[in-house]
Amino acid sequence: MKQSIQLTRIQEQMKPGIITLDGFLGTDTRNLIDILVEDDGIVRRTGRTHRAIAEKMSYYRDKGSEGLGEFRKVDDHFEVRVDSVRGKLPSPFGGPGMYNKVNTTVRNLNSNREVTYTDLHIHFVGDHGFYEGAESPYRLNPEDLIIVLEVPVEG
């Protein structure tokens, strides 16, 4: 698929040292459109949507924020910790606001697996279907999110 000029500009903003030290692409040299299409295919094959994944991410972030930086039991088999770091980040996709530097860690006690993500990740996933580039230090695997957060099948 051909990449638009707008996506090329966004991809430039994702490089190391522009918004964050490490950037958002890792060692991935593909065009942004190809990264988005591949992750979209993964999510669609599971019967989920990016929006549903982001909603679960937000749910656990909100529930965990009541724990003041300590793991907190959520529902019957999750533990969640939310840590806030001072500062905010803009999205390379643009938009109206800045995103707080908040890290959320969710442990699924049934599967004995955990994921950690940021508020910016929630925006990336829900609004753009973006999970970061291959081997990015903060890449989220869509399948891991679906399994750990127990995102239900749509429909």
Backbone bond lengths (Angstrom), bond angles and torsions (degrees), N, CA, C in turn:
res aa  C-N    CA-C-N  psi(-1)  N-CA   C-N-CA  omega(-1)  CA-C   N-CA-C  phi
1 M - - - 1.438 - - 1.531 108.58 -
2 K 1.312 116.25 142.34 1.462 121.14 -177.71 1.531 110.20 -81.12
3 Q 1.311 115.21 136.34 1.461 121.07 -179.95 1.522 110.00 -86.27
4 S 1.330 115.32 136.83 1.466 120.74 178.48 1.525 110.50 -76.75
5 I 1.315 114.97 162.94 1.461 120.95 175.82 1.528 109.66 -61.62
6 Q 1.331 117.07 -39.19 1.462 121.10 179.26 1.535 111.28 -60.97
7 L 1.345 117.97 -45.15 1.462 120.36 178.43 1.525 111.63 -66.23
8 T 1.317 117.57 -32.67 1.465 120.42 176.16 1.526 110.00 -64.40
9 R 1.323 117.62 -41.26 1.470 121.48 177.51 1.527 110.77 -64.34
10 I 1.325 115.99 -42.16 1.471 120.49 178.14 1.522 109.87 -62.90
11 Q 1.325 117.07 -43.81 1.461 121.20 179.81 1.523 110.91 -60.37
12 E 1.319 118.08 -37.02 1.465 121.19 177.00 1.532 110.75 -61.21
13 Q 1.333 116.74 -37.26 1.464 121.37 179.08 1.533 111.99 -69.62
14 M 1.328 116.82 -18.17 1.461 122.05 -177.75 1.524 113.56 -86.76
15 K 1.301 116.78 -6.30 1.466 120.23 -178.06 1.531 111.10 -69.99
16 P 1.336 116.53 155.24 1.468 120.49 179.34 1.526 111.24 -56.33
17 G 1.344 114.44 139.68 1.452 120.56 175.16 1.509 115.67 85.65
18 I 1.324 118.27 -5.44 1.471 119.72 179.67 1.533 109.66 -87.36
19 I 1.321 117.73 -62.99 1.467 121.90 177.37 1.526 110.59 -103.27
20 T 1.322 116.02 -40.82 1.467 120.91 177.32 1.530 108.78 -129.99
21 L 1.303 115.14 160.78 1.460 120.79 -179.25 1.527 111.53 -57.75
22 D 1.342 116.73 -47.41 1.461 121.46 -176.44 1.524 114.20 -86.82
23 G 1.322 117.69 -15.00 1.456 120.21 -174.67 1.515 110.85 73.53
24 F 1.326 115.96 -167.61 1.465 121.05 -174.57 1.524 113.29 -122.91
25 L 1.321 117.41 3.58 1.461 119.49 -173.07 1.522 114.21 -111.45
26 G 1.319 118.81 -13.45 1.456 120.69 -176.61 1.513 110.40 58.84
27 T 1.318 116.34 -135.92 1.465 121.05 -179.53 1.528 112.25 -92.03
28 D 1.316 116.99 7.74 1.460 121.93 -176.48 1.522 110.11 -70.96
29 T 1.312 117.26 118.99 1.463 121.31 -179.49 1.530 112.37 -102.28
30 R 1.328 117.00 2.56 1.467 119.75 178.46 1.522 110.66 -69.66
31 N 1.316 115.54 160.26 1.452 120.19 171.70 1.522 109.24 -65.18
32 L 1.319 116.13 149.00 1.460 121.82 -179.90 1.524 111.26 -55.37
33 I 1.303 117.77 -40.35 1.468 120.74 -179.48 1.531 110.73 -58.40
34 D 1.317 117.91 -37.75 1.461 121.34 -179.56 1.529 111.58 -70.08
35 I 1.321 117.11 -36.07 1.461 121.46 175.90 1.528 109.38 -64.43
36 L 1.336 116.06 -46.22 1.465 121.04 -179.20 1.533 111.50 -63.13
37 V 1.321 116.44 -43.46 1.468 120.72 -178.48 1.529 110.69 -64.81
38 E 1.331 116.96 -42.42 1.470 119.45 -179.84 1.526 111.39 -63.12
39 D 1.332 117.80 -47.13 1.463 119.83 179.98 1.522 112.01 -67.66
40 D 1.329 116.99 -34.52 1.458 120.05 176.46 1.530 110.07 -62.26
41 G 1.314 117.52 -40.49 1.458 121.09 177.79 1.517 112.27 -62.33
42 I 1.328 116.61 -41.07 1.463 120.76 178.19 1.526 110.06 -60.68
43 V 1.311 116.42 -48.24 1.466 120.74 -177.59 1.526 110.55 -65.34
44 R 1.322 118.07 -44.40 1.470 120.98 -179.75 1.520 112.06 -62.06
45 R 1.341 116.64 -39.36 1.472 119.59 179.98 1.525 112.41 -63.01
46 T 1.318 117.42 -24.94 1.470 120.26 179.31 1.525 112.29 -86.13
47 G 1.333 117.07 -7.54 1.465 120.29 -178.87 1.521 113.36 81.81
48 R 1.329 117.18 16.31 1.454 121.70 178.55 1.519 109.91 -110.16
49 T 1.332 115.25 175.69 1.459 121.05 175.11 1.531 108.66 -126.08
50 H 1.322 115.20 158.79 1.461 119.88 176.07 1.529 109.78 -62.10
51 R 1.314 116.70 -38.62 1.469 121.36 -179.84 1.531 110.34 -61.08
52 A 1.339 118.01 -43.94 1.468 121.07 -179.88 1.533 111.02 -64.37
53 I 1.319 116.65 -38.73 1.470 120.13 177.20 1.517 109.66 -63.69
54 A 1.329 117.46 -46.74 1.469 121.56 -179.34 1.529 111.05 -63.28
55 E 1.322 117.17 -36.11 1.468 119.92 178.67 1.526 110.92 -64.09
56 K 1.332 117.35 -40.85 1.468 120.66 176.30 1.525 110.39 -65.42
57 M 1.327 116.94 -41.10 1.459 121.11 177.92 1.534 109.66 -59.25
58 S 1.313 117.15 -45.73 1.471 121.91 178.96 1.522 111.24 -64.37
59 Y 1.321 116.36 -41.40 1.468 121.44 -180.00 1.527 110.60 -56.68
60 Y 1.329 116.37 -50.87 1.460 119.17 -178.27 1.525 112.22 -69.66
61 R 1.324 117.42 -35.42 1.464 120.26 174.80 1.525 110.26 -59.45
62 D 1.329 116.05 -46.71 1.462 120.32 -178.60 1.528 111.50 -64.96
63 K 1.316 117.33 -44.13 1.468 121.40 179.34 1.526 111.27 -65.42
64 G 1.324 116.45 -41.55 1.457 120.66 -177.96 1.509 113.96 -71.87
65 S 1.326 117.59 -23.99 1.459 120.34 -177.18 1.524 111.90 -65.93
66 E 1.313 116.74 -17.34 1.467 120.76 177.27 1.531 111.21 -74.21
67 G 1.342 118.13 -11.09 1.459 122.08 -176.72 1.516 114.96 -90.05
68 L 1.315 118.42 -0.32 1.467 122.74 175.59 1.525 113.49 50.08
69 G 1.331 117.40 49.77 1.460 121.92 175.14 1.518 114.83 85.20
70 E 1.309 118.35 1.85 1.466 123.18 177.56 1.522 108.73 -111.07
71 F 1.337 115.88 153.08 1.463 118.01 175.35 1.516 109.00 -63.88
72 R 1.310 114.59 137.80 1.457 122.52 -177.49 1.517 107.95 -129.78
73 K 1.319 117.04 136.21 1.461 122.09 177.51 1.526 108.61 -70.96
74 V 1.334 115.60 129.46 1.455 121.64 178.96 1.524 107.67 -128.40
75 D 1.311 115.23 133.49 1.457 121.67 -175.22 1.527 108.30 54.30
76 D 1.300 119.30 -146.57 1.465 117.50 -174.50 1.521 114.64 -99.67
77 H 1.327 119.14 -16.58 1.462 118.44 -176.82 1.532 114.47 -146.29
78 F 1.314 115.32 35.43 1.462 120.45 175.67 1.521 109.68 -128.09
79 E 1.328 115.08 146.85 1.456 121.99 167.96 1.519 106.11 -122.35
80 V 1.333 115.53 137.39 1.461 120.52 -175.68 1.526 109.47 -134.39
81 R 1.328 114.93 135.27 1.462 121.08 173.77 1.525 107.89 -126.49
82 V 1.310 115.24 134.25 1.460 121.46 177.37 1.522 108.06 -120.26
83 D 1.324 115.43 122.30 1.462 122.26 178.92 1.519 108.61 -116.32
84 S 1.305 115.59 131.77 1.456 120.65 179.27 1.522 109.81 -108.43
85 V 1.312 115.62 134.98 1.458 122.88 175.52 1.524 105.99 -115.35
86 R 1.301 116.59 143.64 1.463 118.28 -178.93 1.518 111.29 -63.09
87 G 1.288 114.73 142.95 1.459 120.66 174.84 1.512 113.11 113.67
88 K 1.312 113.89 170.82 1.460 122.34 -179.82 1.515 108.91 -139.48
89 L 1.330 114.85 157.33 1.464 121.29 178.33 1.521 110.13 -126.61
90 P 1.331 116.86 143.27 1.460 119.38 172.01 1.528 109.79 -83.08
91 S 1.296 115.97 160.39 1.455 120.29 174.16 1.518 109.66 -88.52
92 P 1.331 118.28 136.22 1.457 119.60 175.41 1.527 111.74 -64.66
93 F 1.329 117.07 -17.73 1.462 121.25 177.15 1.527 111.18 -79.22
94 G 1.328 116.94 -7.11 1.455 120.79 -177.24 1.513 109.95 85.29
95 G 1.293 116.17 -163.60 1.455 120.24 179.06 1.507 111.68 119.15
96 P 1.311 114.99 179.39 1.457 120.13 -169.97 1.526 115.92 -79.70
97 G 1.312 118.85 -17.99 1.455 116.60 -171.07 1.503 115.63 -137.99
98 M 1.312 112.71 -176.60 1.449 123.01 176.72 1.531 106.88 -110.26
99 Y 1.322 116.06 157.75 1.464 121.36 -176.61 1.517 109.47 -116.79
100 N 1.340 115.19 127.51 1.457 120.88 179.95 1.522 110.46 -60.47
101 K 1.316 115.64 146.08 1.465 121.60 175.71 1.531 107.88 -81.30
102 V 1.312 114.87 85.37 1.456 122.34 -178.35 1.526 107.85 -123.68
103 N 1.326 116.38 128.98 1.466 122.02 176.14 1.518 108.94 -106.93
104 T 1.316 116.02 129.65 1.463 121.90 177.09 1.520 108.12 -116.54
105 T 1.330 116.35 127.49 1.461 122.00 174.97 1.519 108.02 -113.96
106 V 1.329 115.84 125.46 1.463 121.88 179.56 1.513 108.22 -116.51
107 R 1.326 115.78 124.13 1.466 122.53 173.93 1.513 108.94 -106.45
108 N 1.323 115.30 125.28 1.455 120.82 173.55 1.526 105.71 -94.87
109 L 1.324 116.68 109.68 1.460 120.94 -174.89 1.524 112.48 -71.46
110 N 1.325 117.82 -22.48 1.475 120.55 176.95 1.523 111.72 -73.48
111 S 1.317 116.87 -41.48 1.470 120.36 -178.07 1.527 112.10 -94.70
112 N 1.335 116.24 -8.98 1.464 121.78 -177.71 1.534 112.00 56.70
113 R 1.342 115.47 39.04 1.464 122.13 178.69 1.517 108.75 -127.60
114 E 1.333 115.91 156.80 1.457 119.75 178.14 1.518 110.97 -142.36
115 V 1.318 114.99 158.24 1.458 122.71 174.59 1.525 108.00 -134.32
116 T 1.328 115.20 151.62 1.457 121.26 174.80 1.522 107.63 -127.87
117 Y 1.320 115.67 135.09 1.460 121.18 -178.56 1.516 109.61 -148.02
118 T 1.331 115.35 168.38 1.461 122.17 -177.80 1.524 110.69 -114.75
119 D 1.328 115.06 170.41 1.464 119.24 174.31 1.522 110.88 -61.92
120 L 1.329 116.61 -35.51 1.464 119.87 177.71 1.527 110.17 -64.06
121 H 1.332 117.45 -37.44 1.470 120.45 175.90 1.531 111.49 -60.38
122 I 1.333 116.51 -40.97 1.472 119.23 179.71 1.527 109.35 -58.62
123 H 1.309 115.99 -44.15 1.474 120.99 176.78 1.530 110.56 -62.86
124 F 1.331 116.96 -48.83 1.466 120.74 179.89 1.519 111.40 -53.68
125 V 1.332 116.25 -50.42 1.464 121.54 -175.35 1.520 110.78 -68.47
126 G 1.325 117.41 -51.99 1.462 121.04 -174.12 1.513 114.89 -69.81
127 D 1.320 116.54 -37.75 1.463 119.87 -174.89 1.524 114.17 -97.37
128 H 1.344 117.01 -21.41 1.459 119.18 -173.78 1.528 115.13 -133.32
129 G 1.332 118.48 -5.87 1.460 120.63 -177.03 1.518 112.26 61.67
130 F 1.334 116.28 33.96 1.466 121.97 -176.22 1.523 109.77 -110.44
131 Y 1.339 116.49 127.86 1.465 122.87 -176.82 1.529 111.16 -116.73
132 E 1.295 117.75 8.48 1.463 129.07 -176.13 1.530 110.00 84.94
133 G 1.322 114.61 165.82 1.457 121.31 -175.96 1.521 112.42 -78.15
134 A 1.328 114.64 166.80 1.468 121.54 -179.67 1.520 109.86 -57.07
135 E 1.290 116.03 135.51 1.466 124.12 177.26 1.523 113.79 60.12
136 S 1.328 117.52 16.61 1.464 119.84 169.07 1.524 105.97 -64.68
137 P 1.328 118.52 140.14 1.461 119.35 -178.05 1.528 113.28 -59.72
138 Y 1.323 117.64 -20.54 1.463 120.97 -177.51 1.531 112.76 -116.89
139 R 1.329 115.91 17.53 1.472 120.14 178.67 1.514 110.11 -58.48
140 L 1.320 115.57 138.27 1.458 122.21 173.25 1.518 107.84 -106.94
141 N 1.305 116.58 130.22 1.451 120.72 175.76 1.527 107.21 -84.99
142 P 1.344 118.03 120.46 1.469 119.46 -177.29 1.530 112.96 -55.89
143 E 1.336 117.16 -39.24 1.463 119.72 -179.60 1.522 111.36 -65.69
144 D 1.334 117.59 -38.09 1.466 120.26 176.83 1.524 110.76 -62.57
145 L 1.320 117.49 -44.13 1.464 120.54 178.11 1.523 110.74 -59.38
146 I 1.324 116.16 -45.28 1.464 120.75 -178.85 1.527 110.89 -60.16
147 I 1.329 116.57 -44.83 1.462 121.19 -177.64 1.524 111.31 -70.91
148 V 1.322 117.14 -52.28 1.465 120.18 -175.01 1.525 111.39 -65.47
149 L 1.329 117.38 -43.32 1.462 120.88 -177.69 1.527 112.61 -84.01
150 E 1.324 116.46 -6.94 1.474 122.73 -178.54 1.521 111.78 54.38
151 V 1.324 114.68 56.27 1.462 121.57 179.26 1.530 108.13 -73.36
152 P 1.329 116.90 123.39 1.477 118.16 -177.30 1.522 112.96 -72.25
153 V 1.325 115.30 155.13 1.456 122.33 174.83 1.522 107.54 -66.34
154 E 1.332 115.64 139.51 1.467 120.78 179.32 1.516 111.11 -73.40
155 G 1.314 115.08 148.94 1.446 120.02 169.62 1.453 114.42 96.18
